[in-house]
């Protein structure tokens, strides 16, 4: 059954318009009487049936709102230097499908691109599309650019467990994990740009007791490293 996103999910009749309506009407060719699943991006879903279709919107009857249990217990934040071109969109889509809680666009000393507000909004649309494809009821949060020093200050204040992909510091793909605590449910994973983190940035990460991760024998591209090490952290709890 197809999924559709709506910001406000209530029982009864709802009007869906904009890109969601266009997709349902002109891509999926859904008609009056068709069934679908609505989700609000905050964890709630509902069964719905299309009552009426127009050229640019449709009316659905929503019922049986519920909150499925969370598939993952780890609320992982990935902070990654944005790669160029479509590789960033691919990374956003795949991290969403995997269940990453938040993606932070990271500004580093060797960053090669800085997505503006328009690009970020397009990426948020990719998050919605990936959630529908993956049947994920919670939208991955997407945070605009933040500098590495500022992010590390926040992580230190929140007492977050910080992990960083940096092959020069270790050949162990998964360093020893600390004794379980409430902080383990929200680790922070840092992924650098193609040129890697600078020595100064490594020093900053060490100051917050970051644990370094690497893939043995090869250097991973930014988007690949994000997927690989996010998988390790999401499945190691």
N, C-alpha and C positions, 0 to 999 in steps of 0.2 A: 504494500500500500504506500502511495506517495505521501511525502511529508511537505508541510508548508509552514513558514514562520509568520507569527503575528506578535506584535509587541504586547498587546493586551489580550489575554486569554480568559474568556468567561463563558459560562454556559448560555445557550440561547443563540440568537442570530448575530452573526458577525459579518462585516463587510471587509473583504480583502481587496486591496488596490495596489497600484505601483508595480514594482518588479515582480513581486510574488504573484500577483494576478496575471501579469503577462506570461510568466512561466507556466502557470497552470492552464491558462486558456489557449495560448498560441504555441507552446512547446510540447506540453503533455496532452493538449487537446481534450481536456476534461470537460464533461458535460453535466447538465442537471441530473442529479441522482448519483453522481460519482462519489465514492467514499475516499476520505483522506485522513491523515493524522496532522493535527495542528500542534505546534510547540512554541513556547514563549522565550526560549533561550535561557531561562532561569531554572529549568529542571521539570517543568510541568508540561504534560501532553494531554490531548483530548481527541476523541473520535469526532469526526465531522462528516456531514453530507452536504453536497452543493444543492442549494435551493433555487438559485437563480443566477444566470450568467448575463453579463453585459459585454460591451466591447472592451472596456478598460477595468472592470471590477466584477466581483462575484459575491454573492451572499451565501454563507454556509450556516448550517445549524450545528452548533458545538454542544457536546454532551460528554459526561463521564470524564471529568478532569481528574488527573492523577499524577503522582510523582514517582516514577520508577526509582528503585534503589541505585545509588551511584555505582558505576562499574569499577571504578578505581578509588582506592583510599588515599592515594598520594596526590596532593595538589601541587604539581610541579610547575615552576616558572622557568621558562627558557628565555634567556637574554642573549640575542644573537646580533652580530653585525650584519646588516642587510646585504645579501649578495646582489649582483646586478641582474637586471632584466627579469625574465619570467621565473628565474630560479627562486626569487623571493616569494612569488605567489605559490609556487610548488611547495616550498617549505611551510608556508602558512597552511595550505590545504592539508598536508600530511600530518603536521603536528596537531591540527584540529581533529583529524580522523583518529589519531592515536589516543586522544583524551588529555592532552596537555592543558593545564588550567589557564595559563597566561603566557603570551609571547611579548617580550619587551624588545623593541628595536634599539639596539645598543650602538652608541657612538663611541668609537675608539680612536686611538691616535693614527691608525692605518686604515680607517674606514674609507671605502671607495664610493659610497652613495649615501644620500640622506633623503629618504622618502618624505615628501611634504604631505600636507593635510589631504589633498585630493587623492594621492596614491594610497594613503592609509585608509580612506573611506572605501576605495575599491577593494582593498585587502579585506576589510570587514565584510564586504559582500561575498568574498571568497570563503570567509569563515562560515557564513550562513549556508552557502551552497554545500560546503564540505559536511556540515552538521546534518543536512538533509540526506546526503548520500550515505553517511555513516550511521544514521539513526541515532545521533547524539542530541539529547534534549537540552544541553547546556552549551551556550556559545563560548568559545575560547576568547578570553579577554585579549585585546590587542592594544598595547601601550605605545604611544609615539616615542620618538627618539629621546633617550636619556643618556647622559655621559656615564662612562664606567665609574669614575670616582664618586659621583652622586649616587649611583646604584649601590655601590659598595658601602657607602655611608648608611643608606637605608637598611641594607642587609645586616650590618653590624648592630644598628639600633634595634632591629627586630630579632636579633640572635638567630639568623637563618643559617642553615648548613649550606655552604657554598661549594660548588664543584665547578671546575674549569677544564675545558678541553685544550691541552697544550702538550704536544709530544716531547718537547725538550725537557720537561720536568719529570716524566715517568714513562715507563713502558708497560705499566699495569693498567689494563682497561678499566678495572674497577678497584679503587683503593679500599682499604678496610673501612667499613661503615661504623659510625659511632653507636654507642649504646642507645637503643630506642628511646625516644622522648617525643614530646608533643611537636618539637620542631621538625621531626622527620617527615611529617605529613606535608610540609611545604618547602622542599629544598629549592635552591636556585642553581641553575646550570648556565654557565657562561660559555659562549661560543664566539671566537674571535673572527676577524676578517681573513681574507685569503693570505695576507702577509703575516698573520699571526699577531699575538700580543707583543708589545714592546717589553723590554726589561723593566722599565718603570711601572708598567701595568702589572707585571708579574709580582713586583715588590708590593704593590697595593693589595693584590689578591692574597699574598702570603700574610699580610697584616691582619686579615680577617679569617685566617686559618683555612683558606680554600684548599680543597683536595683536588689534585690534578689527575686528569684521565687522558688516555691515549689509546689509539688502536694499533696493535703491534705490527710493525713492518711497513706501514704505509701512512701517508698524510691524507686525511679526508678533507674534501671541500666543505665549505661552511654549512650548506644545507644537508649534506650527508652526515656530518658530525652531529648536527642538531638531532637528526632522527636516530642515529645509532646510540648516542649517549642518553638521550631521553628515554629510549626503550630500556636501556640498562637500569636507569633509576626508577622507572615506572614499574618494572617487573622484579625488582630486588627487595621489595618491602615485604 
